[in-house]
């Protein structure tokens, strides 16, 4: 059973940066994409960033230019570099890994709080 372990969340002041990490416990066969979602209190989960195994990336409009998704295949890890954080970015961030077998894996979530 694959497990995803997230880290890197925390409290940061507006304008600050955080780097989230999400490591899979083992190599995921049939992997096709990975990424991040977030869910703020009282709101629906929304897509933050995605990356295919081919390296193509996509971002929600409000994250473009501020967030960067990357991966280390050898470490089975996906990252989310977040710069210029705003209070509106406060949420629980979830990573996921998606496969060609219609099976996806999710992290447990990591809290990001942007506040002065």
Secondary structure, DSSP 4 states (H G I P E B T S, - for coil): ---EEEE--EEE-TT--EEEEEEESSPPTTEEEEEEEEE-TTS--EEEEEEETTS-EEE-GGGTTTEEEEEEGGGTEEEEEE-S--GGG-EEEEEEEEETTS-EEE---EEEEE--
